[in-house]
Amino acid sequence: MPGTRWSRLLPTALLVTAALTAISVWSTSDDIEAGLMARAQDALADVGVSGGQVSFSGRDASLSGFPPNEAAQAMDAIQRIDGVRTVEISGDTAPPAGPVTTSGEPSTKPPAPPSPPPSPTPTPAKPTDKAGFQAEIGRLLTAVPITFQPDTTDLTADGERGALEIAKLLTDAPGELRFRITGQVATGSDKKLSLNRAKTVERLLERNGVKRDQVYSTERRNSDGTGGEGRRVDIAVEQRTQR
C-alpha cells in the first residue's frame, strides 16, 4: 500500500538529511579552522615568531612548542585575530616573568624607585623682637591690607581676613611689646571715624586671642589718603618702657 511504502522510506530520508547536515557543519568548521590557521601564521610572521605550533578546534586556538621568550608575543598575536575565541598554551612555554619588550625578551631594566613624598613647606618661625614683629606686620598688611567700607567702621571681607592674620601673629607676642593701631580715612580729617576704625580692629584682635593690654587705638591727626587708600589701619610696634 502507498502509505506503508512511504512509512518505510521516511527513516532513510531522515538519515540522509542528518548526514548531509553533519557534512555541511564539518565542512564549515574546517573552513573556519583553515582560515584562522592561515591568519595565525601571518600574524606570527608579522611579529617574527616561528618557533612553535598553532592548532585550532573551531575558534579555539592551542599553542605549543614556543620558547619562553616568544610565548607572550605568540599569545598576543593570536588573541588579536578577529574570530579567535580562546587561546591556550601548553608545554614549557609559559611567558617570562616581568615586562616583555617588543623583541620578546624580558626587560632587564630595574623598576624605577618610587618618588619620595614632597617635603612639607616649612612654617616660618614667629618673630621674637620689635624689629621682627614690625617687619612681619608690614609684610602681612602689604599682602592683605585691613580696609573698610567707605565712610563706615565696617571691615571689608579682605580687611577682616587681614585682621585675622595679624591676630594669629600677635597672639604669642612677648609681653614687653605693645601694638599701636592707627585708623585712616580716605579724605579730610575725620578724627572720630579714624579712631573708631582703629577700635574696631582692636576689639577683633582681642576676641581672637591678643592680650588686651598689648593693643591700643589712636586717631590719625592729618589724613591725606586718596582714592580709597586711606580707608585702612596701620599698626606700629612699641617697646614697653621699663619701670
VOBA-1610 file (N, C-alpha, C; in pm, whole numbers, padded with zeros to 5 digits, always signed):
BEGIN
Met+00084-00120+00000Met+00000+00000+00000Met+00088+00126+00000Pro+00040+00235-00062Pro+00122+00357-00072Pro+00164+00409+00065Gly+00071+00406+00163Gly+00105+00458+00296Gly+00217+00379+00359Thr+00210+00251+00344Thr+00314+00166+00403Thr+00448+00191+00335Arg+00445+00211+00205Arg+00568+00238+00129Arg+00637+00365+00177Trp+00560+00472+00196Trp+00620+00599+00242Trp+00671+00586+00385Ser+00603+00512+00469Ser+00650+00496+00607Ser+00782+00423+00611Arg+00805+00334+00514Arg+00933+00265+00510Arg+01046+00356+00460Leu+01013+00448+00372Leu+01116+00537+00318Leu+01153+00653+00411Leu+01067+00686+00509Leu+01089+00803+00596Leu+01217+00793+00679Pro+01246+00682+00747Pro+01373+00675+00823Pro+01494+00696+00735Thr+01489+00641+00614Thr+01603+00657+00523Thr+01623+00804+00488Ala+01514+00877+00465Ala+01524+01019+00431Ala+01582+01100+00547Leu+01541+01063+00669Leu+01593+01135+00785Leu+01742+01111+00802Leu+01784+00989+00779Leu+01927+00959+00791Leu+02008+01035+00687Val+01956+01046+00566Val+02026+01119+00461Val+02037+01267+00496Thr+01928+01323+00549Thr+01929+01465+00588Thr+02031+01492+00698Ala+02032+01405+00801Ala+02127+01421+00911Ala+02270+01413+00862Ala+02293+01319+00770Ala+02429+01303+00718Ala+02472+01426+00640Leu+02381+01478+00559Leu+02414+01598+00482Leu+02441+01716+00575Thr+02360+01727+00684Thr+02381+01837+00780Thr+02517+01825+00847Ala+02552+01702+00887Ala+02682+01680+00953Ala+02796+01715+00860Ile+02781+01675+00732Ile+02886+01706+00634Ile+02901+01857+00617Ser+02785+01928+00616Ser+02788+02074+00599Ser+02857+02141+00717Val+02821+02094+00844Val+02881+02153+00964Val+03030+02125+00967Trp+03065+01999+00934Trp+03206+01961+00935Trp+03285+02043+00832Ser+03223+02065+00718Ser+03290+02142+00614Ser+03307+02287+00655Thr+03201+02344+00720Thr+03208+02482+00766Thr+03315+02498+00873Ser+03319+02401+00970Ser+03419+02404+01076Ser+03559+02398+01018Asp+03576+02310+00916Asp+03708+02301+00853Asp+03746+02432+00786Asp+03648+02496+00723Asp+03675+02623+00657Asp+03718+02729+00759Ile+03648+02733+00875Ile+03680+02831+00979Ile+03821+02807+01031Glu+03850+02680+01062Glu+03981+02647+01116Glu+04092+02679+01016Ala+04067+02645+00889Ala+04168+02670+00786Ala+04193+02821+00772Gly+04085+02899+00774Gly+04100+03044+00764Gly+04176+03103+00882Leu+04139+03055+01004Leu+04207+03105+01122Leu+04353+03063+01125Met+04380+02940+01079Met+04518+02893+01076Met+04605+02980+00985Ala+04550+03011+00866Ala+04626+03095+00773Ala+04653+03232+00833Arg+04551+03289+00899Arg+04568+03421+00958Arg+04664+03415+01077Ala+04663+03301+01150Ala+04755+03286+01262Ala+04899+03283+01214Gln+04923+03209+01107Gln+05060+03203+01054Gln+05107+03341+01009Asp+05017+03416+00947Asp+05053+03551+00904Asp+05082+03641+01025Ala+04998+03627+01130Ala+05016+03711+01249Ala+05148+03681+01317Leu+05184+03551+01326Leu+05311+03515+01388Leu+05429+03564+01305Ala+05415+03554+01174Ala+05523+03601+01087Ala+05541+03753+01101Asp+05429+03825+01120Asp+05438+03971+01132Asp+05518+04012+01255Val+05510+03932+01364Val+05583+03969+01486Val+05714+03894+01497Gly+05749+03816+01394Gly+05878+03749+01392Gly+05888+03629+01482Val+05776+03559+01505Val+05776+03440+01591Val+05751+03317+01504Ser+05839+03218+01513Ser+05822+03100+01428Ser+05866+02972+01496Gly+05882+02973+01628Gly+05938+02856+01695Gly+05837+02765+01759Gly+05712+02765+01718Gly+05613+02677+01781Gly+05503+02641+01684Gln+05401+02571+01737Gln+05290+02525+01654Gln+05159+02584+01705Val+05067+02604+01610Val+04933+02653+01642Val+04833+02557+01580Ser+04731+02520+01657Ser+04621+02438+01604Ser+04490+02498+01650Phe+04384+02465+01575Phe+04252+02520+01607Phe+04150+02409+01621Ser+04062+02426+01718Ser+03942+02344+01730Ser+03825+02441+01724Gly+03769+02453+01604Gly+03671+02559+01583Gly+03741+02693+01592Arg+03697+02776+01688Arg+03758+02909+01703Arg+03854+02915+01822Asp+03882+02800+01883Asp+03970+02795+02000Asp+04110+02753+01956Ala+04210+02835+01991Ala+04347+02810+01948Ala+04426+02744+02059Ser+04517+02653+02019Ser+04611+02589+02111Ser+04751+02615+02061Leu+04840+02661+02150Leu+04978+02689+02116Leu+05068+02591+02189Ser+05173+02546+02124Ser+05270+02456+02187Ser+05405+02474+02121Gly+05509+02441+02197Gly+05643+02440+02142Gly+05709+02575+02128Phe+05650+02683+02182Phe+05712+02816+02171Phe+05813+02835+02283Pro+05930+02888+02251Pro+06027+02919+02356Pro+05968+03022+02453Pro+06011+03017+02579Pro+05955+03112+02677Pro+05967+03257+02635Asn+06076+03292+02565Asn+06092+03432+02530Asn+06005+03474+02411Glu+05933+03379+02349Glu+05844+03413+02238Glu+05697+03383+02270Ala+05673+03316+02386Ala+05537+03273+02418Ala+05441+03390+02431Ala+05485+03496+02501Ala+05395+03609+02524Ala+05357+03675+02392Gln+05456+03692+02303Gln+05426+03754+02174Gln+05332+03667+02090Ala+05356+03534+02096Ala+05270+03444+02019Ala+05126+03451+02067Met+05106+03448+02200Met+04970+03456+02254Met+04904+03587+02217Asp+04979+03695+02229Asp+04923+03826+02199Asp+04884+03836+02051Ala+04970+03783+01964Ala+04941+03790+01820Ala+04816+03711+01784Ile+04801+03592+01843Ile+04684+03508+01812Ile+04557+03569+01870Gln+04565+03623+01991Gln+04447+03684+02055Gln+04393+03802+01976Arg+04478+03867+01900Arg+04435+03985+01823Arg+04363+03948+01694Ile+04363+03821+01657Ile+04299+03780+01532Ile+04148+03784+01548Asp+04081+03851+01460Asp+03936+03858+01463Asp+03877+03720+01438Gly+03791+03673+01528Gly+03728+03543+01514Gly+03781+03440+01611Val+03900+03463+01671Val+03954+03370+01770Val+03881+03390+01902Arg+03836+03278+01961Arg+03759+03287+02084Arg+03848+03274+02207Thr+03928+03169+02215Thr+04017+03150+02328Thr+04154+03108+02277Val+04255+03131+02361Val+04392+03089+02329Val+04449+03019+02452Glu+04495+02896+02432Glu+04560+02821+02538Glu+04702+02788+02495Ile+04794+02782+02593Ile+04933+02748+02563Ile+04973+02631+02650Ser+05043+02535+02595Ser+05079+02413+02667Ser+05228+02390+02657Gly+05278+02300+02745Gly+05419+02268+02745Gly+05498+02370+02824Asp+05630+02362+02815Asp+05719+02452+02889Asp+05735+02582+02813Thr+05623+02655+02799Thr+05625+02776+02718Thr+05560+02893+02791Ala+05560+02888+02924Ala+05498+02998+02999Ala+05570+03128+02969Pro+05497+03240+02955Pro+05561+03369+02929Pro+05657+03404+03041Pro+05769+03470+03011Pro+05865+03507+03115Pro+05806+03607+03211Ala+05854+03601+03335Ala+05805+03696+03435Ala+05858+03834+03404Gly+05782+03935+03444Gly+05827+04072+03425Gly+05783+04126+03291Pro+05810+04252+03263Pro+05770+04315+03138Pro+05835+04248+03019Val+05764+04242+02905Val+05816+04185+02782Val+05834+04295+02681Thr+05951+04303+02620Thr+05977+04408+02522Thr+05920+04366+02388Thr+05925+04456+02290Thr+05870+04425+02158Thr+05950+04316+02089Ser+06073+04289+02135Ser+06151+04181+02075Ser+06123+04047+02140Gly+06038+04046+02244Gly+06006+03922+02311Gly+06096+03893+02429Glu+06203+03970+02449Glu+06295+03946+02559Glu+06243+04016+02685Pro+06255+03948+02801Pro+06214+04015+02925Pro+06302+04135+02952Ser+06241+04240+03000Ser+06315+04362+03027Ser+06409+04342+03144Thr+06534+04386+03126Thr+06633+04376+03233Thr+06648+04508+03308Lys+06576+04609+03267Lys+06585+04740+03332Lys+06515+04735+03467Pro+06582+04770+03575Pro+06517+04764+03707Pro+06405+04865+03716Pro+06303+04834+03793Pro+06192+04930+03807Pro+06240+05059+03872Ala+06180+05167+03830Ala+06218+05297+03886Ala+06178+05304+04032Pro+06263+05357+04117Pro+06227+05369+04259Pro+06110+05465+04276Pro+06028+05443+04377Pro+05914+05533+04398Pro+05962+05674+04430Ser+05885+05770+04381Ser+05921+05909+04406Ser+05904+05941+04553Pro+05998+06013+04611Pro+05984+06048+04752Pro+05868+06143+04772Pro+05802+06135+04886Pro+05690+06228+04910Pro+05740+06370+04913Pro+05657+06465+04868Pro+05701+06605+04868Pro+05731+06653+05009Ser+05835+06730+05022Ser+05873+06783+05152Ser+05770+06887+05196Pro+05727+06880+05320Pro+05630+06980+05366Pro+05692+07119+05367Thr+05610+07216+05334Thr+05658+07354+05334Thr+05685+07398+05477Pro+05806+07438+05506Pro+05836+07475+05645Pro+05756+07596+05689Thr+05708+07589+05812Thr+05633+07702+05867Thr+05733+07806+05918Pro+05723+07930+05868Pro+05820+08030+05912Pro+05809+08054+06062Ala+05923+08070+06124Ala+05926+08093+06269Ala+05870+08232+06300Lys+05799+08241+06413Lys+05745+08371+06453Lys+05858+08461+06499Pro+05845+08590+06472Pro+05949+08683+06520Pro+05948+08689+06672Thr+06059+08736+06728Thr+06070+08741+06874Thr+06102+08881+06927Asp+06135+08976+06839Asp+06170+09109+06888Asp+06090+09216+06813Lys+06109+09340+06854Lys+06033+09451+06796Lys+06053+09461+06646Ala+06177+09457+06601Ala+06204+09472+06458Ala+06142+09357+06378Gly+06153+09235+06431Gly+06096+09120+06361Gly+05946+09129+06349Phe+05876+09171+06458Phe+05731+09184+06453Phe+05689+09294+06358Gln+05763+09408+06359Gln+05727+09518+06269Gln+05742+09476+06123Ala+05848+09402+06093Ala+05869+09357+05956Ala+05759+09260+05912Glu+05720+09168+06000Glu+05616+09071+05963Glu+05480+09138+05952Ile+05450+09233+06040Ile+05324+09308+06029Ile+05320+09384+05897Gly+05431+09448+05862Gly+05435+09520+05734Gly+05412+09427+05616Arg+05470+09307+05622Arg+05451+09212+05513Arg+05304+09171+05502Leu+05241+09142+05616Leu+05101+09099+05614Leu+05008+09211+05566Leu+05033+09333+05612Leu+04946+09443+05572Leu+04964+09480+05425Thr+05083+09455+05372Thr+05104+09479+05229Thr+05030+09375+05147Ala+05033+09248+05194Ala+04966+09140+05121Ala+04814+09154+05130Val+04760+09179+05249Val+04616+09193+05269Val+04590+09310+05363Pro+04575+09431+05310Pro+04550+09548+05397Pro+04419+09533+05474Ile+04417+09591+05594Ile+04294+09593+05674Ile+04214+09715+05631Thr+04114+09693+05545Thr+04039+09802+05484Thr+03893+09803+05529Phe+03827+09919+05503Phe+03690+09941+05548Phe+03600+09983+05432Gln+03470+09966+05453Gln+03373+10020+05360Gln+03376+10173+05368Pro+03347+10242+05257Pro+03355+10389+05259Pro+03269+10451+05369Asp+03327+10545+05443Asp+03257+10626+05543Asp+03196+10543+05655Thr+03250+10425+05683Thr+03197+10341+05792Thr+03313+10278+05868Thr+03277+10211+05977Thr+03374+10131+06051Thr+03359+09982+06018Asp+03288+09952+05910Asp+03266+09812+05871Asp+03384+09763+05788Leu+03446+09655+05832Leu+03557+09596+05758Leu+03508+09533+05628Thr+03590+09545+05526Thr+03562+09467+05404Thr+03596+09321+05432Ala+03556+09233+05340Ala+03587+09090+05359Ala+03738+09068+05364Asp+03811+09135+05273Asp+03956+09123+05275Asp+04015+09187+05400Gly+03953+09298+05443Gly+04001+09363+05563Gly+03990+09275+05686Glu+03879+09204+05699Glu+03861+09113+05813Glu+03961+08999+05806Arg+03983+08947+05685Arg+04080+08839+05668Arg+04220+08886+05707Gly+04254+09010+05666Gly+04385+09063+05703Gly+04399+09081+05853Ala+04293+09126+05920Ala+04298+09146+06064Ala+04315+09013+06137Leu+04252+08908+06088Leu+04265+08776+06150Leu+04407+08721+06135Glu+04471+08750+06022Glu+04611+08708+06005Glu+04701+08780+06106Ile+04673+08909+06128Ile+04750+08984+06227Ile+04728+08926+06366Ala+04604+08888+06397Ala+04573+08830+06528Ala+04654+08704+06553Lys+04666+08618+06449Lys+04746+08496+06465Lys+04891+08529+06500Leu+04943+08636+06440Leu+05082+08674+06464Leu+05101+08728+06606Leu+05006+08807+06654Leu+05025+08879+06780Leu+04985+08798+06903Thr+04922+08685+06883Thr+04871+08608+06998Thr+04981+08574+07098Asp+05097+08535+07049Asp+05206+08493+07139Asp+05319+08596+07145Ala+05286+08721+07121Ala+05390+08825+07123Ala+05446+08841+07264Pro+05574+08870+07277Pro+05633+08891+07410Pro+05563+09003+07486Gly+05556+08990+07616Gly+05484+09087+07697Gly+05543+09226+07694Glu+05673+09240+07659Glu+05733+09372+07658Glu+05700+09453+07533Leu+05621+09396+07441Leu+05583+09467+07319Leu+05437+09511+07326Arg+05409+09629+07270Arg+05272+09677+07252Arg+05252+09713+07105Phe+05124+09719+07065Phe+05094+09742+06924Phe+04992+09856+06913Arg+05036+09963+06850Arg+04952+10082+06834Arg+04879+10073+06700Ile+04745+10081+06706Ile+04662+10073+06586Ile+04614+10215+06555Thr+04645+10260+06434Thr+04607+10396+06394Thr+04508+10388+06278Gly+04390+10446+06297Gly+04289+10446+06192Gly+04318+10550+06085Gln+04276+10522+05962Gln+04295+10613+05850Gln+04158+10639+05785Val+04148+10756+05721Val+04028+10789+05641Val+04074+10830+05502Ala+03983+10818+05406Ala+04022+10844+05268Ala+04048+10992+05241Thr+03965+11079+05293Thr+03981+11223+05268Thr+03949+11300+05395Gly+03994+11427+05400Gly+03960+11513+05513Gly+04035+11473+05639Ser+03978+11511+05753Ser+04044+11483+05881Ser+03941+11443+05985Asp+03861+11341+05953Asp+03757+11293+06044Asp+03823+11208+06152Lys+03863+11273+06261Lys+03936+11202+06365Lys+03849+11096+06434Lys+03721+11125+06448Lys+03633+11029+06516Lys+03623+10900+06437Leu+03608+10911+06302Leu+03598+10791+06219Leu+03728+10712+06220Ser+03840+10786+06215Ser+03967+10715+06214Ser+03989+10641+06345Leu+03953+10703+06459Leu+03968+10636+06588Leu+03875+10514+06599Asn+03751+10529+06554Asn+03657+10417+06564Asn+03699+10299+06476Arg+03762+10330+06364Arg+03813+10220+06281Arg+03925+10145+06355Ala+04011+10220+06421Ala+04117+10155+06498Ala+04058+10069+06609Lys+03956+10119+06676Lys+03894+10043+06784Lys+03825+09916+06731Thr+03768+09925+06610Thr+03707+09804+06551Thr+03811+09694+06538Val+03928+09729+06490Val+04035+09629+06474Val+04087+09584+06610Glu+04099+09677+06703Glu+04145+09642+06837Glu+04054+09537+06900Arg+03923+09556+06892Arg+03830+09460+06951Arg+03838+09324+06879Leu+03855+09326+06747Leu+03866+09199+06673Leu+03991+09122+06718Leu+04102+09192+06737Leu+04224+09125+06780Leu+04206+09064+06919Glu+04142+09138+07008Glu+04121+09087+07145Glu+04030+08965+07144Arg+03927+08966+07058Arg+03838+08848+07051Arg+03909+08725+06997Asn+04020+08746+06930Asn+04092+08635+06870Asn+04226+08607+06938Gly+04233+08637+07068Gly+04345+08588+07148Gly+04455+08685+07179Val+04450+08807+07127Val+04556+08904+07157Val+04526+08966+07294Lys+04628+08977+07378Lys+04609+09031+07514Lys+04563+09177+07508Arg+04467+09208+07594Arg+04406+09342+07589Arg+04506+09452+07619Asp+04602+09426+07708Asp+04695+09533+07744Asp+04808+09548+07643Gln+04804+09472+07533Gln+04910+09484+07434Gln+04867+09559+07308Val+04740+09599+07298Val+04694+09674+07182Val+04617+09797+07228Tyr+04635+09905+07157Tyr+04555+10025+07186Tyr+04537+10104+07057Ser+04436+10192+07056Ser+04394+10262+06934Ser+04428+10410+06942Thr+04459+10467+06826Thr+04483+10611+06815Thr+04418+10661+06687Glu+04398+10791+06681Glu+04340+10853+06561Glu+04452+10913+06477Arg+04425+10928+06349Arg+04523+10994+06262Arg+04501+11145+06269Arg+04608+11216+06287Arg+04595+11361+06303Arg+04576+11432+06169Asn+04646+11389+06066Asn+04638+11456+05935Asn+04612+11350+05828Ser+04486+11328+05797Ser+04451+11229+05696Ser+04473+11286+05557Asp+04542+11214+05473Asp+04565+11262+05338Asp+04549+11151+05235Gly+04480+11044+05272Gly+04461+10933+05178Gly+04373+10975+05061Thr+04401+10920+04946Thr+04322+10949+04826Thr+04285+10819+04758Gly+04178+10823+04679Gly+04138+10707+04601Gly+04103+10586+04684Gly+04062+10606+04810Gly+04025+10494+04894Gly+04141+10431+04968Glu+04265+10473+04941Glu+04380+10413+05005Glu+04384+10442+05155Gly+04314+10548+05197Gly+04317+10583+05338Gly+04218+10505+05423Arg+04131+10424+05363Arg+04031+10350+05441Arg+04096+10223+05498Arg+04185+10239+05595Arg+04260+10127+05647Arg+04310+10160+05787Val+04386+10068+05846Val+04456+10097+05970Val+04603+10061+05952Asp+04688+10128+06026Asp+04829+10095+06034Asp+04857+10043+06174Ile+04958+09957+06186Ile+04993+09900+06317Ile+05143+09919+06338Ala+05177+09980+06449Ala+05318+10004+06482Ala+05353+09927+06609Val+05475+09875+06615Val+05522+09800+06731Val+05600+09893+06823Glu+05570+09886+06952Glu+05639+09969+07051Glu+05698+09882+07161Gln+05808+09928+07214Gln+05871+09859+07327Gln+05819+09923+07456Arg+05773+09841+07547Arg+05727+09897+07675Arg+05845+09959+07748Thr+05819+10070+07811Thr+05924+10134+07890Thr+05943+10058+08021Gln+06066+10041+08060Gln+06097+09970+08185Gln+06064+10060+08304Arg+05994+09999+08402Arg+05960+10075+08523Arg+06066+10053+08632
//
